[in-house]
Amino acid sequence: MGQGPSEADGAPRAWGQLHGLKVVEFAHVVAGPLAGSLLADMGADVVHVEPPGEGDAARAMGPRRDGSPLWFKVAARNKRSVTLDLRTAEGREVAARLVAWADVVIATLRAERLRAWGLDWESVHRLNPTAVLLQISGFGATGSLANAPGFGKMGEARSGVVHLTGFPDQPPVHTGFSHGDAVTGLMGSHAVLAALYRKAHDPGFDGEWIDLALFEPLFRLVEWQVILYDQLGAVPGRHGNRLAVAPAAVIDSYQSRDGVWITVTSATPRSVRNVVELLGLPVEEYATSEQQVAGQERLGAELRRWVAERDAETCLRAFERAEVVASKVFSMADIMADPTYAERGDIVTVDDEDLGPVKMQNVVPRFENRPGRVWRTGPALGADNALVYEEWLGMDGDEVRGLRERGVI
């Protein structure tokens, strides 16, 4: 059985922290595929399994240029695309071979569908006793809602995050991207690496099942809410650009004379005093944390007036001189033109077979000795069938052709 990419398939050789890690992904749209993307960015060989003909639903999402879907070019970067009809017995047999090949299995189907297709934990563990299964679902695999559908926005609403987001006199607000899905993908990849660490250090490792609901990662990140309610009976609400529980007295956004929004933030009493000194207010009235909290309404009003009387560049230069932490609220146009993003190499240009050179985020985080990289955009549907099935799984060419003729791949 083949172990990884051949020398002729176009992928760079021996790169990234996860070089040699084998991942198969029975996951579509955002959360599961993002977990796989983060592993692929670090050098893992990730096989994205899609139904023949239509492919991942994400291929049809979002804007297009010349008929090419732009979102999928990023979402499936660094991955291998194979087609496989899991509704057929032959397709499920091939899926079992992929599970046996892989170190990590990522699945986002409903619990009953996973069982029917042999991709649930019991089946995966039987096929590959040391495999790590990351199973992402709307409500988790073990509760009464295990078979209920779920999407990221539901997870955001259920997590407590949306209740906190927005202004007090306005409706709650979701963030402007797939927040719940994205954080779930991030935490899923984190969990996979934790399991792989245990696998590397435990001779008796017996596989691992990671069961992750879409609302749980964001719920974990708003960590102070539970203890606040438990101990004080307080339900935190919306405070606009401020925080219900803030580290210090200045956290808000202010509009400059030329219409630019600037976020100013503090996290220590010293940083608040820097703001006080800049505004020319009596420093002795803001000497302690208690005084700063008591005076934060006046401080915010004075800062709002001060910023509104000046253009953005003047404000930002004055903040820098006073060691006040502040930033213009960046649009994507600002990001693309920003020298710091350029200096960090955070935007990379990748050649795409449909669109030519395209820009996207570089790999985050960066590693000095074995960095990740972006070596391809999202591939065409089934582009890697021959490579994965014949070279990596060791299937006979006649068998693969037969599967193709019968519409299984």
C-alpha positions in Angstrom: 0.0 0.0 0.0 1.3 3.5 -0.9 2.3 5.8 1.9 2.1 9.3 0.5 2.5 11.4 -2.6 4.8 10.4 -5.4 7.6 12.5 -6.7 5.7 13.5 -9.8 2.4 14.7 -8.4 3.3 18.3 -8.1 3.4 18.5 -4.3 6.5 19.8 -2.5 8.6 17.2 -0.8 9.0 16.6 2.9 7.7 19.9 4.3 5.8 21.1 7.3 5.4 19.8 10.8 2.8 17.2 9.8 4.6 15.7 6.8 3.6 12.0 6.6 0.3 12.4 8.5 -2.5 10.8 6.5 -6.0 12.3 6.8 -9.3 11.3 5.1 -12.2 13.8 5.2 -15.8 12.8 4.9 -16.8 16.3 5.7 -18.4 19.1 3.6 -18.9 22.9 3.8 -16.9 24.6 6.6 -16.2 23.1 10.1 -14.8 19.7 9.3 -13.0 20.8 6.1 -11.4 23.7 8.0 -10.0 21.3 10.5 -8.5 19.3 7.6 -7.2 22.5 6.0 -5.3 23.5 9.1 -3.6 20.1 9.1 -3.0 20.2 5.3 -1.4 23.7 5.7 1.2 22.0 8.0 2.1 19.3 5.5 -0.5 16.5 6.2 -1.8 14.5 3.2 -5.5 15.3 3.4 -7.9 13.4 1.1 -11.2 15.2 0.7 -14.0 12.7 -0.3 -16.8 14.2 -2.5 -19.8 12.7 -4.2 -19.3 12.2 -8.0 -20.8 14.8 -10.3 -21.9 17.4 -7.7 -19.0 17.4 -5.2 -18.9 19.3 -1.9 -21.7 21.8 -1.5 -19.1 24.4 -0.8 -18.1 24.3 -4.5 -21.4 26.1 -5.3 -21.2 28.6 -2.5 -20.2 32.3 -2.6 -19.1 34.5 -5.5 -17.5 33.3 -8.7 -15.2 34.6 -11.3 -15.5 33.3 -14.8 -17.6 30.4 -13.4 -15.0 29.4 -10.8 -16.1 29.4 -7.2 -13.7 31.6 -5.2 -14.4 30.3 -1.7 -13.6 26.7 -2.5 -10.2 27.7 -3.9 -9.2 28.6 -0.3 -11.3 26.1 1.6 -9.8 23.1 -0.2 -6.3 24.3 -0.7 -3.4 21.8 -0.1 -5.9 18.9 -0.3 -6.5 15.9 -2.6 -10.0 15.6 -4.1 -11.4 12.1 -4.8 -14.9 11.2 -5.8 -16.8 8.4 -4.1 -20.5 7.5 -3.9 -21.0 6.4 -0.3 -24.6 5.5 -1.1 -23.4 2.4 -2.9 -22.0 -0.8 -1.3 -18.9 -0.5 -3.5 -18.3 3.1 -2.4 -18.6 2.1 1.2 -16.0 -0.6 0.7 -13.6 1.9 -0.8 -14.3 4.3 2.1 -13.3 1.4 4.5 -10.0 1.2 2.7 -9.4 4.9 3.1 -10.2 4.6 6.8 -7.7 1.7 7.1 -5.1 3.9 5.3 -5.5 7.0 7.4 -4.1 8.2 10.7 -7.0 10.6 11.1 -10.6 10.5 10.0 -12.8 13.6 9.9 -16.5 13.2 9.6 -19.5 15.6 9.8 -22.4 13.4 8.8 -25.3 12.8 11.2 -24.9 10.0 13.7 -27.3 7.6 12.0 -25.8 8.2 8.6 -22.3 7.5 9.9 -23.5 4.3 11.3 -25.3 3.3 8.1 -22.2 4.0 6.0 -19.7 2.4 8.4 -18.0 5.7 9.5 -19.1 5.8 13.1 -16.6 5.3 15.9 -17.2 1.6 16.3 -16.7 0.9 12.6 -13.6 3.2 12.3 -12.0 1.6 15.4 -12.6 -1.9 14.1 -11.1 -1.0 10.7 -8.2 0.9 12.1 -7.6 0.4 15.9 -5.1 3.3 16.1 -7.1 5.9 14.0 -8.2 9.2 15.5 -11.8 10.1 14.5 -12.9 13.7 14.7 -16.7 13.7 14.5 -18.3 17.2 14.3 -22.1 17.6 14.5 -24.6 20.2 15.5 -25.4 18.9 18.9 -22.8 16.1 19.6 -23.0 12.4 19.0 -24.2 11.3 22.5 -27.2 13.5 23.4 -30.9 13.4 22.5 -30.3 15.7 19.5 -27.5 13.5 18.0 -29.4 13.2 14.7 -30.7 16.7 14.5 -29.2 18.9 11.7 -27.0 21.9 12.7 -25.1 24.7 11.1 -22.5 27.1 12.5 -24.9 30.0 13.1 -27.0 27.7 15.3 -23.8 26.9 17.2 -23.0 30.6 17.6 -26.5 31.4 18.9 -26.4 28.5 21.3 -22.9 29.2 22.6 -23.8 32.5 24.4 -21.5 34.6 22.1 -24.3 36.2 20.0 -26.2 37.2 23.1 -23.1 39.3 24.1 -22.6 40.8 20.6 -24.1 44.1 19.6 -25.4 47.3 21.3 -27.7 47.2 24.3 -30.7 48.7 22.5 -30.2 46.7 19.3 -30.8 43.0 18.3 -28.0 40.5 18.9 -25.5 40.3 16.1 -23.6 37.4 14.5 -20.1 38.1 13.2 -19.6 38.6 9.5 -18.1 35.2 8.7 -18.7 31.5 9.6 -17.6 32.1 13.2 -19.0 29.0 14.8 -17.9 26.7 12.0 -14.4 28.2 11.9 -13.7 28.0 15.6 -15.0 24.4 15.7 -12.6 23.6 12.9 -9.8 25.2 14.8 -10.6 23.4 18.0 -11.0 20.2 16.1 -7.5 20.3 14.6 -6.2 21.2 18.1 -7.9 18.1 19.5 -6.5 15.9 16.7 -3.0 17.0 17.5 -3.5 16.3 21.2 -4.7 12.7 20.4 -1.7 12.3 18.0 0.7 13.3 20.8 -0.8 10.7 23.0 -0.5 8.1 20.2 3.2 9.0 19.8 3.9 8.5 23.5 1.5 5.7 24.6 2.5 2.2 23.3 -1.0 0.9 24.2 -2.8 3.7 22.3 -6.2 2.3 21.3 -7.4 5.0 18.9 -9.4 8.1 19.9 -12.9 9.4 19.3 -13.2 13.2 19.4 -16.9 14.1 19.6 -17.4 17.9 19.0 -20.7 19.8 18.9 -20.8 23.1 16.9 -21.8 25.2 20.0 -19.1 23.9 22.3 -15.9 25.6 21.1 -17.3 29.1 21.3 -18.9 28.2 24.7 -15.5 27.3 25.9 -14.0 30.6 24.8 -16.5 32.8 26.7 -15.1 31.1 29.8 -16.1 33.8 32.4 -19.9 33.6 31.7 -20.6 30.4 33.5 -18.8 31.2 36.8 -20.3 34.7 36.7 -23.8 33.3 36.5 -23.1 30.5 39.0 -21.6 32.8 41.7 -23.3 36.1 41.2 -26.5 35.2 39.3 -25.5 37.8 36.6 -26.4 37.3 32.9 -23.9 39.4 30.9 -25.5 41.4 28.1 -24.5 43.5 25.1 -22.2 46.5 25.6 -21.5 47.5 22.0 -17.7 47.7 21.3 -17.0 47.5 25.0 -16.9 44.3 27.0 -19.3 43.1 29.7 -16.3 42.0 31.7 -13.3 44.1 30.7 -9.6 43.9 31.8 -9.5 47.7 32.2 -11.6 50.9 31.8 -10.9 51.8 28.1 -12.2 49.4 25.4 -14.3 50.9 22.7 -14.3 52.2 19.1 -14.4 55.9 18.2 -15.0 57.7 14.9 -12.4 60.3 13.7 -13.2 63.6 12.0 -12.6 62.1 8.6 -15.0 59.2 9.3 -12.5 56.5 10.2 -13.3 54.1 13.1 -10.5 53.6 15.6 -10.4 51.0 18.3 -8.7 52.0 21.5 -8.0 49.4 24.2 -6.4 49.1 27.6 -5.6 46.1 29.7 -3.7 47.5 32.7 -4.1 50.6 35.0 -0.9 52.0 33.4 -2.4 51.9 29.9 -5.5 53.7 31.2 -3.3 56.4 32.7 -1.7 56.8 29.4 -5.1 57.7 27.9 -5.8 60.0 30.8 -2.5 61.9 30.3 -3.1 62.2 26.5 -6.5 63.7 27.1 -5.2 66.2 29.7 -7.4 64.9 32.5 -6.4 64.9 36.2 -4.2 61.9 36.6 -4.8 61.7 40.3 -8.5 61.1 39.6 -7.6 57.9 37.7 -4.7 56.6 39.9 -6.3 53.3 40.9 -8.2 50.6 39.2 -11.3 51.4 41.3 -11.1 55.1 40.3 -10.7 54.2 36.6 -13.7 51.9 36.6 -15.8 54.6 38.4 -14.7 57.2 35.9 -14.9 55.2 32.7 -18.1 56.9 31.4 -16.4 60.3 31.6 -13.2 58.9 30.2 -15.0 57.3 27.2 -16.9 60.5 26.5 -13.7 62.6 26.6 -11.9 60.2 24.3 -14.8 60.1 21.8 -14.8 63.9 21.7 -11.0 64.0 21.3 -11.0 61.6 18.4 -13.9 63.3 16.7 -12.0 66.6 16.5 -9.0 65.0 14.7 -8.4 63.1 11.5 -7.4 59.4 11.9 -3.7 59.7 11.1 -3.3 62.5 13.7 -5.0 60.4 16.3 -3.0 57.3 15.5 0.3 59.2 15.7 -0.7 60.7 19.0 -1.7 57.4 20.4 1.6 55.9 19.3 3.6 58.6 21.0 1.6 58.2 24.2 1.9 54.4 24.2 -1.8 54.1 23.9 -2.7 50.9 22.0 -5.0 51.7 19.1 -5.8 50.6 15.6 -7.9 51.7 12.7 -10.6 49.2 12.0 -9.2 47.5 8.9 -11.2 46.7 5.8 -9.9 44.0 3.4 -8.6 46.8 1.2 -6.7 48.2 4.2 -5.3 44.7 4.9 -4.1 44.2 1.3 -2.3 47.5 1.4 -0.9 47.3 4.9 2.9 47.1 5.3 2.8 45.0 8.4 0.8 42.2 6.7 3.4 42.4 3.9 6.4 42.3 6.2 5.0 39.3 7.9 4.3 37.5 4.6 0.7 36.9 5.7 -0.7 37.1 2.2 0.6 34.7 -0.4 0.1 34.4 -4.2 -0.8 31.0 -5.5 -1.2 29.8 -9.1 -4.7 28.4 -9.9 -5.4 26.4 -13.0 -8.7 28.3 -13.6 -7.9 31.8 -12.4 -4.2 32.2 -12.7 -2.4 33.9 -9.8 -4.7 34.4 -6.7 -4.0 35.8 -3.3 -5.1 34.2 0.0 -4.0 34.0 3.6 -0.6 32.4 4.2 -0.2 29.6 6.7 -0.8 30.6 10.3 1.1 30.1 12.6 4.5 30.2 11.2 7.3 27.8 12.1 11.0 28.6 11.7 12.4 25.2 10.9 9.6 23.3 9.1 7.1 25.9 8.0 3.8 25.2 6.4 3.1 26.4 2.9 0.3 26.8 0.3 1.2 24.7 -2.7 -2.1 24.4 -4.4 -5.6 26.0 -4.4 -8.7 23.9 -4.1 -8.5 21.1 -6.8 -10.9 20.2 -9.5 -13.5 17.6 -8.5 -11.9 14.1 -8.5 -8.5 15.5 -9.6 -6.6 13.0 -7.4 -8.6 9.8 -8.0 -5.8 8.0 -9.7 -3.1 9.2 -7.3 -5.1 8.3 -4.1 -6.8 5.1 -5.2 -4.0 3.6 -7.3 -0.8 4.9 -5.7 -1.8 5.5 -2.1 -4.3 2.7 -1.6 -2.6 0.3 -4.0 -5.8 -0.4 -6.0 -5.5 -2.1 -9.4 -6.0 0.2 -12.4 -8.7 -2.1 -13.8 -10.6 -1.9 -10.5 -10.4 1.9 -10.5 -11.6 2.0 -14.1 -14.5 -0.3 -13.2 -15.5 1.9 -10.3 -15.4 4.9 -12.6 -17.5 3.2 -15.3 -20.2 2.2 -12.7 -20.3 5.7 -11.3 -18.9 4.8 -7.9 -16.1 7.4 -8.3 
